[in-house]
Amino acid sequence: MNRQNVRPLVLGAAVGATVVVLTYQAIRYMREQRKRLATQAEVDSFNTTQSATLSYGQVDHENTFSLAWEPPGRTAASGDTTLSIPEVHDSDAQPLLNLLYNIAENQARTDGYVHRGITCNICGQSPLCGVRFKCANCIDYDICERCEPKDLHNRTHLFLKIRVPLPPLANPRIPLFKPLYPGKERNASTLSWDEIRKFKKDTNFEQFEIEALFQQYKSLCNSEKGISREVFDQCLGPLASGKNLVVDRLFKFYDKNNDRYIDFPEMLSGMSVLVKGSKLDKIPHAFDGYDLDNKGSISKENLRRMFKAYFNITIELVRDVVKACEEEMMANFDDSTGKPVSALFSAPIPADSSNNNAYVKAPIPGNPGGREGMWPVMEAMSQDAIDEMADNVYKIAKLHDGQRMTFAKFKEVSLMDNSLVAWFDALGTVF
């Protein structure tokens, strides 16, 4: 069942259930009244022209409606006849009524936002009311919240959710940015039930997760063969600028058949290990990443190369985070607070020409404590740390420098030292 069908089904079920409950209450009420009227001693005559009184009160802590009248031939002094009708209380129907009321109230509040001058490109609603979804990659394409779940537009495009209306003349009529997904505009491929059942059996994903990942795969797939290495590098963002051994080995982990493309079964299998796999599930793949010589065993040089690549990836990740934090701090920094009034004037203060011996501070050619000089120092220090890590791994495994580490020994050391599997999780799932 598609996502766009869920909302009308839920609303229809709620309305249908409410109608059934109210109908049942009405029938039960009518039957109870017939029973009460049949047991009344004096119901053979009731003259509607006689005076009658209607009152509302409480009897035995229950709300009742009381209808009193004087039957023909009897005076008020001889007594009144009263018919009590209990008010219907049903705890089962009240939640549904509250739900319908909340839905109606929420819809009324939402429709109060009117985007004047904007028309839904699917249903033609004009002006568009409620939440507006604007395509950030098209010149002028808008849809309403009722048409958004239909998913009829290019799936590689992004939509901006706009609740508060923009001024009509201020609406941009240009693409706000380029498409972020490298996939094809229309990819009509689908998954059969047999494929979904097979994927559920082979991976740790459920049906809806598989369907969602398949939509993500189609948005990234730029070839009939699958996701190319170029697109894989694009998914790494700033880390794709330089060549790194960890990135190469992670791509090889996904590309099981070594055809330089990642198809959907390969993507699903790899993400199942990275997202839902245990440490024991990840150890064999981490071992394959270290086996750079394809000999089924690992040398100390293999460890050094992977440790160095992992360190470089970590440095790049830290550098990117530090840069983002600096930009955010500079954007929110107000340097005018606490400064004298003269700091608001940008013109330089003229120097006294009579003072020819004024001291002028020479600029410092480099700041040894700045961030620019931090990374080379860390990289220089890393080589000693990398050699020490490789020596420690071999020491724990009780191996000499010329020996190679088997998978059994690697598994034993990995269960004691998490650093051996750390590179495998350094980039997450990439996708």
Backbone torsions as a table, in degrees:
resi	resn	phi	psi	omega
1	MET	NA	131.1	-178.8
2	ASN	-74.4	156.1	-178.0
3	ARG	-63.5	-33.6	-175.6
4	GLN	-69.3	-15.8	-179.4
5	ASN	-89.9	-8.7	-174.0
6	VAL	-70.4	-46.5	-175.3
7	ARG	-60.3	-51.4	178.6
8	PRO	-64.2	-31.1	178.8
9	LEU	-67.1	-42.3	179.1
10	VAL	-64.2	-44.9	179.4
11	LEU	-63.8	-43.6	179.2
12	GLY	-63.5	-38.7	178.3
13	ALA	-65.2	-40.6	179.8
14	ALA	-64.5	-44.9	179.4
15	VAL	-64.0	-44.6	179.8
16	GLY	-62.0	-42.6	179.0
17	ALA	-64.0	-38.6	179.6
18	THR	-64.6	-43.1	179.0
19	VAL	-61.6	-41.9	-179.7
20	VAL	-63.9	-45.0	-178.6
21	VAL	-64.3	-45.6	-179.0
22	LEU	-65.7	-38.3	177.3
23	THR	-63.4	-42.4	178.3
24	TYR	-62.9	-40.8	179.4
25	GLN	-65.2	-39.7	179.3
26	ALA	-63.9	-42.6	179.3
27	ILE	-64.9	-42.7	180.0
28	ARG	-64.6	-39.0	178.9
29	TYR	-62.8	-43.8	-179.2
30	MET	-64.4	-39.6	179.7
31	ARG	-65.1	-40.5	179.0
32	GLU	-63.8	-38.8	-179.7
33	GLN	-68.3	-37.3	177.8
34	ARG	-63.5	-38.9	179.7
35	LYS	-64.3	-43.7	-178.8
36	ARG	-65.6	-42.0	-179.3
37	LEU	-66.4	-33.5	-179.8
38	ALA	-69.5	-26.1	-178.4
39	THR	-92.5	-4.7	179.1
40	GLN	-69.2	139.4	-178.0
41	ALA	-75.3	-32.3	-175.4
42	GLU	-126.3	78.5	177.7
43	VAL	-122.8	8.4	-176.8
44	ASP	-72.7	-21.9	179.0
45	SER	-142.8	132.5	178.7
46	PHE	-144.6	108.7	-175.9
47	ASN	-94.3	109.8	-176.6
48	THR	-68.8	-12.4	179.0
49	THR	-80.8	-14.3	178.9
50	GLN	-70.8	159.8	179.9
51	SER	-71.3	141.6	-179.1
52	ALA	-139.1	152.6	178.1
53	THR	-125.4	144.9	-179.7
54	LEU	-123.3	125.0	-178.9
55	SER	-133.9	159.3	-179.2
56	TYR	-129.7	128.8	180.0
57	GLY	-158.1	-166.4	-178.9
58	GLN	-117.6	131.4	176.3
59	VAL	-128.9	117.9	-179.7
60	ASP	54.7	45.3	176.4
61	HIS	62.6	20.4	176.3
62	GLU	-122.9	139.2	178.4
63	ASN	-73.7	134.0	-179.9
64	THR	-138.1	151.2	169.4
65	PHE	-101.9	130.0	-178.5
66	SER	-115.3	126.2	178.1
67	LEU	-117.9	116.7	-176.5
68	ALA	-117.5	140.9	177.1
69	TRP	-152.1	167.6	178.4
70	GLU	-107.1	115.6	178.7
71	PRO	-65.8	157.1	179.2
72	PRO	-60.3	139.0	177.9
73	GLY	82.9	2.9	-179.7
74	ARG	-128.6	134.7	179.8
75	THR	-90.0	165.9	-179.7
76	ALA	-63.2	-28.7	-177.9
77	ALA	-68.9	-27.9	-177.7
78	SER	-78.5	-6.2	176.8
79	GLY	124.5	150.9	178.1
80	ASP	-107.4	152.2	174.8
81	THR	-107.1	128.4	-175.2
82	THR	-119.6	133.9	175.7
83	LEU	-113.0	118.4	-178.1
84	SER	-103.0	125.4	-179.2
85	ILE	-114.0	110.1	-179.9
86	PRO	-69.5	140.8	177.6
87	GLU	-72.0	141.8	-176.9
88	VAL	-78.6	124.8	175.2
89	HIS	-123.6	124.7	-180.0
90	ASP	-139.5	110.8	-178.3
91	SER	-69.7	-21.5	-179.3
92	ASP	-74.9	-34.2	-176.5
93	ALA	-83.1	-24.0	-174.8
94	GLN	-62.8	-43.6	177.7
95	PRO	-59.1	-36.5	178.9
96	LEU	-68.7	-39.0	177.2
97	LEU	-64.9	-40.3	176.7
98	ASN	-63.0	-38.8	178.7
99	LEU	-62.3	-47.4	-180.0
100	LEU	-63.0	-39.2	179.2
101	TYR	-65.0	-43.9	179.9
102	ASN	-64.6	-37.8	177.9
103	ILE	-63.9	-45.2	-179.6
104	ALA	-65.3	-40.9	179.8
105	GLU	-65.5	-43.5	180.0
106	ASN	-63.9	-40.5	179.2
107	GLN	-65.8	-38.6	178.6
108	ALA	-65.2	-40.9	177.7
109	ARG	-65.1	-41.1	-179.5
110	THR	-65.3	-43.6	-178.9
111	ASP	-69.2	-10.2	176.0
112	GLY	-68.4	-20.4	176.0
113	TYR	-85.1	112.9	-176.4
114	VAL	-112.6	117.9	178.9
115	HIS	-92.0	88.9	-175.4
116	ARG	-69.9	136.6	-178.6
117	GLY	85.6	2.3	-178.6
118	ILE	-114.7	135.0	-179.6
119	THR	-122.1	136.9	176.1
120	CYS	-69.7	127.0	-177.5
121	ASN	-75.6	-5.4	-179.5
122	ILE	-106.6	-57.2	-177.5
123	CYS	-94.3	-13.0	178.3
124	GLY	81.1	12.0	178.7
125	GLN	-61.0	126.3	-178.9
126	SER	-147.3	124.1	-4.3
127	PRO	-72.7	155.6	-179.3
128	LEU	-71.7	129.1	-178.5
129	CYS	-113.2	151.5	179.8
130	GLY	87.3	-143.9	-179.7
131	VAL	-83.2	132.1	-179.8
132	ARG	-104.4	134.8	176.1
133	PHE	-114.2	114.3	-177.9
134	LYS	-107.1	129.7	177.2
135	CYS	-70.8	125.0	-178.2
136	ALA	-82.9	-7.7	-177.1
137	ASN	-110.5	-7.3	178.2
138	CYS	-105.4	163.4	-179.7
139	ILE	-68.0	-47.8	-177.8
140	ASP	-155.3	93.4	-179.7
141	TYR	-144.6	119.7	-178.8
142	ASP	-132.8	147.6	174.6
143	ILE	-138.3	155.3	179.2
144	CYS	-87.1	172.9	-177.0
145	GLU	-70.7	-21.3	177.8
146	ARG	-75.9	-30.3	-178.7
147	CYS	-92.6	-15.6	-176.6
148	GLU	-61.0	-40.8	179.5
149	PRO	-67.5	-14.4	-178.5
150	LYS	-68.3	-22.7	174.0
151	ASP	56.0	53.7	-178.1
152	LEU	-99.2	-7.7	-177.4
153	HIS	-92.6	174.9	178.1
154	ASN	-57.9	122.8	-174.8
155	ARG	-74.8	-13.7	177.2
156	THR	-86.5	-0.1	178.9
157	HIS	-96.4	153.9	178.5
158	LEU	-106.0	149.3	179.3
159	PHE	-117.1	141.5	173.9
160	LEU	-97.1	131.0	178.6
161	LYS	-91.1	117.8	-177.0
162	ILE	-121.1	116.3	178.5
163	ARG	-96.8	-52.6	179.8
164	VAL	-79.3	123.5	-175.1
165	PRO	-62.3	141.7	171.6
166	LEU	-83.2	154.0	172.9
167	PRO	-57.1	135.4	-174.1
168	PRO	-53.5	-41.1	-177.0
169	LEU	-80.6	-9.9	-179.2
170	ALA	-95.6	0.0	180.0
171	ASN	-68.6	127.4	-179.9
172	PRO	-69.0	138.9	178.6
173	ARG	-113.2	32.3	-179.5
174	ILE	-136.5	157.1	173.6
175	PRO	-62.5	131.7	-176.9
176	LEU	-76.4	-32.5	173.2
177	PHE	-163.6	168.2	-177.7
178	LYS	-72.7	156.7	178.1
179	PRO	-60.1	137.6	179.9
180	LEU	-89.1	-23.6	178.9
181	TYR	-88.1	131.5	-179.5
182	PRO	-86.6	0.3	-175.4
183	GLY	-71.0	173.8	-179.8
184	LYS	-73.8	156.7	-177.7
185	GLU	-66.0	-44.6	-179.3
186	ARG	-125.8	118.3	176.5
187	ASN	-127.9	103.3	-171.8
188	ALA	-87.0	4.1	-178.1
189	SER	-66.6	144.1	-178.5
190	THR	-133.9	168.6	177.4
191	LEU	-104.6	135.5	175.5
192	SER	-84.0	165.7	179.3
193	TRP	-64.2	-35.7	178.5
194	ASP	-64.6	-39.7	177.9
195	GLU	-66.1	-41.6	179.6
196	ILE	-63.8	-43.0	178.0
197	ARG	-62.6	-38.9	178.9
198	LYS	-66.5	-42.3	178.7
199	PHE	-64.9	-38.6	177.2
200	LYS	-62.8	-36.5	-179.6
201	LYS	-73.1	-37.2	-174.8
202	ASP	-86.8	-18.7	-177.0
203	THR	-124.4	-178.2	178.3
204	ASN	-100.0	14.5	-177.3
205	PHE	-95.5	151.1	175.3
206	GLU	-91.1	175.4	-174.3
207	GLN	-59.7	-48.3	-175.9
208	PHE	-68.5	-32.1	175.7
209	GLU	-67.1	-40.1	178.9
210	ILE	-63.6	-43.7	179.9
211	GLU	-64.4	-40.3	179.0
212	ALA	-66.7	-41.4	178.7
213	LEU	-66.8	-30.8	177.5
214	PHE	-68.5	-37.3	175.2
215	GLN	-65.2	-38.9	176.8
216	GLN	-65.2	-40.5	178.5
217	TYR	-60.8	-42.9	-179.3
218	LYS	-66.4	-31.3	178.8
219	SER	-72.4	-19.6	179.4
220	LEU	-102.6	-19.3	-174.5
221	CYS	-75.2	118.3	179.5
222	ASN	-108.8	11.0	-179.6
223	SER	-151.1	156.9	177.1
224	GLU	-65.5	-23.2	179.8
225	LYS	-77.8	-26.3	-179.9
226	GLY	139.7	-154.2	-179.1
227	ILE	-85.5	121.5	-177.7
228	SER	-78.9	169.4	177.8
229	ARG	-65.5	-31.9	178.3
230	GLU	-62.8	-45.2	178.2
231	VAL	-67.8	-37.3	177.0
232	PHE	-58.5	-41.6	177.9
233	ASP	-67.8	-35.3	177.7
234	GLN	-63.4	-33.1	179.8
235	CYS	-68.3	-16.5	179.9
236	LEU	-83.1	-9.1	178.8
237	GLY	64.3	-128.4	-176.7
238	PRO	-67.3	-16.9	-179.6
239	LEU	-76.8	-9.3	-177.7
240	ALA	-82.7	-4.2	-175.8
241	SER	-70.9	-29.1	-178.3
242	GLY	-123.2	157.8	-179.9
243	LYS	-80.6	136.6	-178.2
244	ASN	-144.1	140.2	-177.1
245	LEU	-68.3	-33.6	178.6
246	VAL	-63.2	-41.5	178.4
247	VAL	-63.8	-42.1	179.5
248	ASP	-62.6	-43.8	-177.8
249	ARG	-71.8	-31.4	177.5
250	LEU	-70.2	-37.7	175.3
251	PHE	-64.5	-39.2	177.9
252	LYS	-65.2	-33.8	176.7
253	PHE	-61.3	-41.5	177.1
254	TYR	-72.6	-44.0	-174.4
255	ASP	-81.0	82.0	-175.2
256	LYS	-66.3	-37.2	-176.4
257	ASN	-93.6	5.4	174.6
258	ASN	56.3	39.6	177.7
259	ASP	-102.0	11.6	178.0
260	ARG	69.5	15.2	175.6
261	TYR	-136.2	148.7	177.3
262	ILE	-109.0	108.3	177.4
263	ASP	-84.6	177.2	-173.7
264	PHE	-65.5	-44.1	176.7
265	PRO	-58.8	-37.3	178.0
266	GLU	-68.0	-41.7	177.9
267	MET	-63.1	-44.4	-178.4
268	LEU	-66.2	-42.1	179.6
269	SER	-64.5	-43.8	179.7
270	GLY	-65.4	-43.1	-179.8
271	MET	-68.8	-29.9	176.9
272	SER	-62.5	-39.6	178.4
273	VAL	-69.9	-44.8	-175.1
274	LEU	-72.6	-36.0	-174.8
275	VAL	-88.4	-46.1	-172.0
276	LYS	-117.9	2.5	-179.6
277	GLY	-80.0	152.3	176.3
278	SER	-85.4	177.8	178.9
279	LYS	-63.9	-37.6	178.0
280	LEU	-64.7	-30.9	177.0
281	ASP	-70.9	-31.2	-175.7
282	LYS	-85.6	-23.3	-175.3
283	ILE	-59.7	-45.8	179.4
284	PRO	-60.5	-38.3	-179.8
285	HIS	-72.4	-35.4	175.2
286	ALA	-65.1	-38.1	177.6
287	PHE	-62.9	-43.2	177.9
288	ASP	-61.8	-32.7	177.9
289	GLY	-66.9	-36.7	177.2
290	TYR	-73.2	-27.5	-176.3
291	ASP	-76.3	76.3	-176.8
292	LEU	-73.1	-20.3	-178.0
293	ASP	-95.5	-2.4	-178.7
294	ASN	56.2	43.2	-179.7
295	LYS	-108.4	0.0	-178.5
296	GLY	78.4	11.6	178.3
297	SER	-151.2	167.9	-173.2
298	ILE	-122.2	135.2	173.9
299	SER	-98.2	168.3	178.3
300	LYS	-66.1	-31.8	177.7
301	GLU	-66.4	-36.0	175.0
302	ASN	-60.8	-41.5	178.0
303	LEU	-62.6	-44.6	-178.9
304	ARG	-60.1	-45.7	-177.0
305	ARG	-64.2	-41.5	179.4
306	MET	-71.1	-38.7	177.0
307	PHE	-61.7	-41.2	179.9
308	LYS	-65.8	-42.9	178.6
309	ALA	-63.9	-39.9	178.2
310	TYR	-65.0	-39.0	178.4
311	PHE	-64.7	-41.9	179.7
312	ASN	-64.4	-39.0	176.5
313	ILE	-62.6	-42.5	179.4
314	THR	-62.7	-41.0	178.7
315	ILE	-61.6	-42.9	-179.5
316	GLU	-65.9	-39.6	178.4
317	LEU	-64.8	-42.7	178.3
318	VAL	-65.6	-41.2	179.6
319	ARG	-60.8	-41.9	-179.4
320	ASP	-66.5	-40.7	179.3
321	VAL	-66.3	-42.7	179.8
322	VAL	-63.1	-41.3	179.4
323	LYS	-62.8	-43.4	179.2
324	ALA	-64.2	-40.2	179.1
325	CYS	-65.9	-39.6	178.6
326	GLU	-63.9	-43.2	179.7
327	GLU	-63.8	-39.2	179.0
328	GLU	-67.6	-39.4	179.5
329	MET	-66.7	-40.3	179.3
330	MET	-67.8	-34.4	179.8
331	ALA	-69.3	-31.3	-177.9
332	ASN	-99.5	3.0	-175.6
333	PHE	-86.4	130.1	177.7
334	ASP	-111.5	102.5	-175.4
335	ASP	-88.2	4.5	-179.5
336	SER	-86.9	-14.9	-177.7
337	THR	-72.5	131.6	175.8
338	GLY	82.1	5.0	-179.8
339	LYS	-97.3	155.1	176.6
340	PRO	-69.6	167.8	-178.4
341	VAL	-64.0	-32.6	-178.8
342	SER	-62.8	-20.2	-179.8
343	ALA	-70.3	-16.2	179.0
344	LEU	-77.3	-13.7	-179.6
345	PHE	-99.0	126.7	-176.0
346	SER	-86.9	-15.4	-177.9
347	ALA	-70.3	138.2	-179.3
348	PRO	-70.1	148.4	177.5
349	ILE	-82.8	123.8	-176.7
350	PRO	-64.2	141.1	179.6
351	ALA	-85.0	155.8	178.7
352	ASP	-73.6	119.0	-176.2
353	SER	-69.0	-20.1	-178.3
354	SER	-75.4	-18.5	-178.9
355	ASN	-94.8	88.9	-178.0
356	ASN	-82.1	-12.2	-177.4
357	ASN	-102.1	22.3	-179.1
358	ALA	-63.3	138.6	-177.7
359	TYR	-81.4	127.5	177.3
360	VAL	-113.0	123.0	-178.3
361	LYS	-77.2	123.4	-179.0
362	ALA	-76.2	142.0	179.4
363	PRO	-67.1	144.8	178.5
364	ILE	-82.1	125.9	-176.7
365	PRO	-64.9	-26.4	-179.3
366	GLY	-158.1	147.4	179.9
367	ASN	-103.7	103.2	-176.3
368	PRO	-64.2	-18.5	179.4
369	GLY	-96.1	2.3	-178.2
370	GLY	-78.1	170.5	-177.9
371	ARG	-67.7	-28.7	-177.7
372	GLU	-64.2	-32.5	-179.1
373	GLY	-92.3	2.3	-176.3
374	MET	-79.4	-41.1	-172.5
375	TRP	-66.5	-44.3	177.8
376	PRO	-59.9	-36.1	178.7
377	VAL	-64.7	-42.8	178.9
378	MET	-64.8	-39.4	179.4
379	GLU	-66.6	-35.5	178.4
380	ALA	-69.0	-38.0	179.4
381	MET	-72.9	-22.4	-174.4
382	SER	-68.3	-31.9	-175.8
383	GLN	-61.5	-41.5	177.8
384	ASP	-66.3	-40.1	178.8
385	ALA	-66.0	-37.5	179.4
386	ILE	-64.5	-44.7	178.4
387	ASP	-62.0	-39.9	179.9
388	GLU	-66.1	-38.6	178.0
389	MET	-64.4	-43.6	178.8
390	ALA	-63.5	-40.4	178.6
391	ASP	-64.5	-39.8	179.9
392	ASN	-65.4	-39.7	178.5
393	VAL	-62.0	-44.2	179.4
394	TYR	-68.0	-32.4	178.3
395	LYS	-68.1	-42.0	177.7
396	ILE	-65.7	-37.5	179.8
397	ALA	-78.5	-7.7	-179.5
398	LYS	59.4	49.2	178.9
399	LEU	-118.9	153.0	175.2
400	HIS	-91.2	169.0	-174.3
401	ASP	-60.1	-37.1	-176.2
402	GLY	-82.5	-9.9	-177.3
403	GLN	-84.1	157.3	177.3
404	ARG	-109.5	147.2	-175.9
405	MET	-91.3	126.8	177.6
406	THR	-82.2	171.1	-180.0
407	PHE	-65.7	-39.0	180.0
408	ALA	-60.9	-43.2	178.8
409	LYS	-68.7	-37.8	178.0
410	PHE	-62.9	-42.5	179.1
411	LYS	-63.5	-41.2	179.7
412	GLU	-62.5	-43.9	-179.5
413	VAL	-70.8	-37.2	-177.6
414	SER	-64.4	-33.7	178.7
415	LEU	-70.0	-20.2	177.9
416	MET	-98.4	-27.1	-175.3
417	ASP	-129.8	110.2	-177.8
418	ASN	-71.1	-16.4	-176.1
419	SER	-65.5	-22.6	-179.8
420	LEU	-69.1	-28.4	-178.3
421	VAL	-100.9	-0.5	-173.4
422	ALA	-63.5	-35.5	-177.2
423	TRP	-63.8	-30.1	-174.9
424	PHE	-67.4	-28.7	179.9
425	ASP	-102.8	6.6	-172.8
426	ALA	-63.6	-36.7	-175.6
427	LEU	-105.5	10.2	-177.7
428	GLY	67.2	-138.0	-179.9
429	THR	-96.6	-6.8	-174.8
430	VAL	71.0	-47.6	-177.8
431	PHE	-88.4	NA	NA
